Amino acid sequence: MTVIERLYDNAWYVAHAAPATRELLAVEVMRTRLALEVARADAQQAKGVAGVLPARFAVALSTGSAAQAEHRRAQARAEEAARCTDIVGGHAFAITRTTTTGGGLTMEIHSCTLERHVILSVGGPGSGWSAQLVDPHARWGSRETVLLGPDPWESLHWACDWVTAAA
């Protein structure tokens, strides 16, 4: 994948992060589902009519296949848009947060378009953050750990900047 393709993909994710846009995607999924059900009903009706031309049944099946493909594309777009949860510095990320015992927190930060990701963790309030950097294409190995300061906002932005530095 080229840098231009990654930038285009990122722009798509950023544009679809807005709740109103995700709602439009959900409406598109529902519209395509209804079209698929209508196409299937037409195919069943054409199949059940005695003396119907085979060509009419073939056209009905073809319309059903096209409707099914359109529905699957709409579902895939909606699922992809829902996968990215945060926009940081103009880049789309999927960030999952998990609390641990003792007040600790772990954040997994995955880019929606790049393969690099970071696992941020903190042992408890006031502790420093550590970042496990995961880059499958790195010369130094696939994982490296870096100690960061106690500021969660600064640590998050540093991690996101590291992920996008490869782009």
Disulfide bonds with the S-S distance in Angstrom:
Cys84-Cys112 1.64
